[in-house]
Amino acid sequence: MRKFRLDWLPGRVYLERLYPLTWQEIKTSQQQVHQLEDILVYGALPGLLAEPDIDTRKEQLNAYTHLYLDEEIRAEAATRNLPRFTQFLRLTALESGSAPNFSKIGQQIGTSHTTIREYFQILQDTLILHELKAFEKTRNRVLKSSRYFFFDTGVRNSAAQLPLEKGLLNLEMGRLFDHFVVLEAIAHFQKDFELSYYRDKAGQKVDLILEDGTKRIAVKIKATQRPLSRHFKGLETFSKEYECDQTLLICKIERPKKFGAHLALPWEQFSQLLAR
């Protein structure tokens, strides 16, 4: 959501972005206790988190997704083919966090890749999607296209028409954990850092790169409680070619642990990283 502040003097216009609640805000709020699994399935919209009844929360989340389509897309006449756009929204939600192939999505729903590109722009303009660009300082990356993330994990699950149950995590834990950590990074770091991702020709990947002109932090995200040396392979590859101030594995480990030059960090501590 965008929030405008206007002062009636020339040039005084401020643009602020309002995100779903971050984990730090959830943890310090007076609402009922929430676990990470709750956020991965139902998201972090304040009104939904305040709802103690799970069935009501599901109904409200699904209603929000449908109201978005009816009010935002139809009212603004952003697209004339709403049924086809609904198909697109579901496919995009299922692939949220990936670097989508516009031509492939177009073939699946029977439209052109240029129309799919326009649809993605609609979701960005209405602040439903965040764009994470590819790392620009190399010619060796496989993916030049951006990755896209729904602004909230619960909205993503609802738009993908997935069951809003904890059992969803049996299949989707890795994708949703990655999604959650990236959203935390966007909310906490986007004002001060350029965010990107990296993948080389061999498929080695760094999920997040934070740069501010003076430092570079490379981040791998893995939903594991027991990090292994192989989980750092992408960080190792990247840091050999590009100087890094820190290389981190954000995971579900209980306390920070060094792995050579790299650090495995509990996900709860990620937002506090740069405040140290």
Legacy VTK file of the C-alpha trace (Angstrom):
# vtk DataFile Version 3.0
C-alpha trace
ASCII
DATASET POLYDATA
POINTS 276 float
0.000 0.000 0.000
1.206 3.521 -0.761
0.759 6.366 1.674
1.077 9.965 0.493
1.947 12.857 2.724
1.152 16.258 1.236
2.301 19.647 2.524
0.745 22.530 0.644
4.070 23.948 -0.475
5.628 23.297 -3.893
7.804 20.204 -3.960
6.696 18.775 -0.621
5.256 15.417 -1.576
6.383 12.237 0.174
5.745 8.666 -0.889
5.786 5.949 1.754
5.076 2.237 1.404
3.045 0.390 4.022
3.870 -3.314 4.188
2.182 -6.186 5.999
3.459 -6.556 9.541
7.079 -7.650 9.850
8.049 -10.377 12.291
9.517 -7.815 14.680
6.212 -5.916 14.720
4.235 -9.118 15.223
6.483 -10.223 18.054
6.181 -6.915 19.930
2.441 -6.434 19.349
-0.267 -7.126 21.877
-2.032 -9.606 19.631
-2.200 -13.334 20.349
0.967 -15.362 19.948
1.748 -16.298 16.333
4.209 -18.846 15.032
6.199 -18.649 11.815
3.938 -21.338 10.341
0.909 -19.057 10.834
2.557 -16.285 8.835
3.651 -18.617 6.050
0.097 -19.914 5.557
-2.114 -16.925 6.440
0.250 -13.993 5.869
0.792 -10.893 7.966
-2.043 -8.491 7.169
-2.914 -6.845 10.512
-6.666 -7.407 10.348
-6.248 -11.098 9.613
-3.680 -11.632 12.336
-6.069 -10.067 14.839
-8.756 -12.610 13.940
-8.513 -15.565 16.374
-10.921 -17.850 14.497
-9.087 -19.722 11.750
-12.180 -20.330 9.618
-13.059 -16.643 9.685
-9.463 -15.781 8.819
-9.623 -18.052 5.771
-12.917 -16.524 4.633
-11.547 -12.994 4.998
-8.353 -13.842 3.149
-10.208 -15.416 0.231
-12.667 -12.507 0.187
-9.764 -10.054 0.054
-8.337 -11.799 -3.013
-11.663 -11.739 -4.855
-12.404 -8.144 -3.866
-9.016 -7.139 -5.232
-9.942 -8.573 -8.608
-13.380 -6.947 -8.615
-12.478 -3.534 -7.249
-8.896 -2.874 -8.322
-8.753 -4.527 -11.712
-12.320 -4.156 -12.943
-12.909 -0.645 -11.551
-9.670 0.680 -13.006
-10.353 -1.163 -16.285
-6.753 -2.360 -16.161
-7.710 -5.416 -18.185
-10.726 -6.201 -20.343
-10.575 -9.971 -20.034
-11.104 -10.631 -16.359
-11.559 -14.426 -16.574
-8.232 -14.738 -18.392
-6.604 -12.413 -15.905
-7.940 -14.624 -13.105
-6.144 -17.582 -14.686
-3.006 -15.486 -14.940
-3.245 -14.436 -11.285
-3.435 -18.042 -10.132
-0.441 -19.107 -12.230
1.567 -16.096 -11.088
0.760 -16.837 -7.452
1.818 -20.462 -7.848
5.157 -19.313 -9.295
5.633 -16.397 -6.894
9.314 -16.105 -6.045
10.475 -17.392 -9.433
11.739 -15.701 -12.578
8.691 -16.314 -14.798
8.730 -17.232 -18.468
6.210 -14.807 -19.984
5.850 -16.829 -23.198
5.137 -20.053 -21.315
2.491 -18.410 -19.128
0.947 -16.849 -22.222
0.699 -20.270 -23.889
-0.960 -21.722 -20.802
-3.763 -19.170 -20.750
-3.956 -18.441 -24.482
-2.504 -14.971 -24.831
0.711 -13.281 -25.955
3.847 -12.742 -23.911
3.401 -8.979 -24.329
-0.019 -9.219 -22.660
1.521 -11.249 -19.826
4.164 -8.560 -19.405
1.360 -5.981 -19.158
-0.409 -8.120 -16.563
2.764 -8.258 -14.472
3.003 -4.476 -14.715
-0.594 -4.188 -13.482
0.268 -6.239 -10.400
3.329 -4.095 -9.764
1.394 -0.852 -10.247
-1.267 -2.003 -7.786
1.484 -3.081 -5.342
0.526 -6.744 -5.376
3.941 -7.818 -6.670
7.472 -6.883 -5.636
10.174 -7.128 -8.276
13.614 -8.510 -7.383
16.033 -7.791 -10.222
18.936 -9.954 -11.312
22.433 -8.991 -10.197
23.688 -6.542 -12.825
27.438 -6.683 -12.364
28.069 -9.913 -14.247
27.706 -11.284 -17.760
27.631 -14.861 -16.509
24.187 -15.005 -14.918
21.701 -17.441 -16.398
18.601 -15.457 -15.597
18.400 -11.871 -16.765
14.722 -11.654 -15.879
13.491 -10.504 -12.493
11.948 -12.605 -9.769
8.509 -11.528 -8.552
7.009 -11.915 -5.079
3.439 -11.406 -3.893
3.411 -8.759 -1.170
2.007 -11.196 1.408
2.310 -14.972 1.761
-1.356 -15.418 2.718
-2.565 -13.451 -0.298
-0.236 -15.519 -2.470
-1.671 -18.782 -1.125
-5.237 -17.585 -1.570
-4.618 -16.294 -5.098
-2.974 -19.621 -5.968
-6.137 -21.354 -4.710
-4.103 -23.481 -2.334
-5.643 -24.938 0.839
-5.193 -22.491 3.721
-4.117 -25.229 6.097
-0.891 -25.975 7.954
-0.620 -29.129 5.835
0.304 -26.826 2.950
3.752 -26.514 4.513
4.506 -30.176 3.864
4.854 -29.271 0.179
5.487 -25.535 0.205
7.751 -24.882 3.222
10.862 -24.127 1.157
9.118 -21.746 -1.232
7.129 -19.964 1.483
10.104 -19.617 3.833
12.138 -18.085 1.000
9.180 -15.822 0.210
8.849 -14.723 3.835
12.533 -13.860 4.246
12.602 -11.867 1.001
9.531 -9.886 2.111
11.240 -9.173 5.442
14.291 -7.900 3.558
12.165 -5.674 1.326
10.341 -4.166 4.301
13.481 -3.573 6.383
16.223 -2.857 3.837
14.752 -1.580 0.572
14.998 2.090 1.557
18.742 1.922 2.105
19.925 -0.969 -0.053
19.660 -2.116 -3.631
18.285 -5.659 -3.586
18.953 -8.272 -6.253
19.579 -11.991 -6.726
22.193 -14.058 -8.578
22.357 -17.351 -10.444
25.273 -18.591 -12.520
25.496 -20.914 -15.530
25.953 -23.949 -13.289
22.766 -23.123 -11.393
24.486 -21.869 -8.241
22.227 -19.285 -6.658
22.298 -16.448 -4.149
18.762 -15.581 -3.099
19.440 -12.007 -2.013
22.215 -9.482 -2.506
22.123 -6.247 -0.506
24.286 -3.341 -1.696
24.499 0.295 -0.629
27.672 1.431 -2.385
29.881 0.735 0.618
29.046 -2.867 1.483
27.734 -6.017 -0.159
25.924 -8.781 1.719
25.100 -12.077 -0.011
22.267 -14.170 1.411
21.159 -17.742 0.846
17.790 -18.810 2.283
17.141 -22.386 3.372
14.323 -23.757 5.540
16.567 -26.099 7.496
17.425 -26.446 11.180
20.683 -28.237 10.374
22.723 -26.363 7.787
25.339 -28.371 5.914
28.388 -27.265 3.980
26.610 -27.900 0.660
24.034 -25.233 1.544
26.803 -22.618 1.216
27.889 -23.622 -2.287
26.155 -20.701 -4.009
27.622 -18.242 -1.520
31.062 -19.772 -2.005
30.823 -19.440 -5.786
29.573 -15.864 -5.661
32.038 -14.616 -3.032
34.996 -15.988 -5.004
34.052 -13.824 -7.966
32.630 -10.763 -6.179
33.937 -9.277 -2.977
31.439 -9.542 -0.115
31.441 -8.012 3.339
29.223 -10.805 4.646
27.885 -14.101 3.331
24.879 -15.434 5.232
22.671 -18.477 5.274
19.303 -17.465 6.726
17.741 -20.611 8.128
15.927 -22.139 11.113
19.044 -22.761 13.173
18.687 -21.893 16.884
21.785 -19.692 17.187
24.403 -18.212 14.815
27.099 -20.627 13.668
30.191 -20.064 11.558
30.909 -22.259 8.541
34.356 -21.124 7.442
33.967 -17.599 6.047
30.183 -17.873 6.092
27.603 -17.491 8.842
24.387 -19.418 9.407
21.953 -16.990 11.026
18.558 -17.643 12.645
15.824 -16.036 10.553
14.568 -14.124 13.613
17.849 -12.180 13.715
17.956 -11.183 10.035
16.059 -7.892 10.408
18.439 -6.824 13.201
21.525 -7.580 11.129
22.397 -4.039 10.063
21.476 -2.472 13.396
24.449 -4.119 15.066
LINES 1 277
276 0 1 2 3 4 5 6 7 8 9 10 11 12 13 14 15 16 17 18 19 20 21 22 23 24 25 26 27 28 29 30 31 32 33 34 35 36 37 38 39 40 41 42 43 44 45 46 47 48 49 50 51 52 53 54 55 56 57 58 59 60 61 62 63 64 65 66 67 68 69 70 71 72 73 74 75 76 77 78 79 80 81 82 83 84 85 86 87 88 89 90 91 92 93 94 95 96 97 98 99 100 101 102 103 104 105 106 107 108 109 110 111 112 113 114 115 116 117 118 119 120 121 122 123 124 125 126 127 128 129 130 131 132 133 134 135 136 137 138 139 140 141 142 143 144 145 146 147 148 149 150 151 152 153 154 155 156 157 158 159 160 161 162 163 164 165 166 167 168 169 170 171 172 173 174 175 176 177 178 179 180 181 182 183 184 185 186 187 188 189 190 191 192 193 194 195 196 197 198 199 200 201 202 203 204 205 206 207 208 209 210 211 212 213 214 215 216 217 218 219 220 221 222 223 224 225 226 227 228 229 230 231 232 233 234 235 236 237 238 239 240 241 242 243 244 245 246 247 248 249 250 251 252 253 254 255 256 257 258 259 260 261 262 263 264 265 266 267 268 269 270 271 272 273 274 275
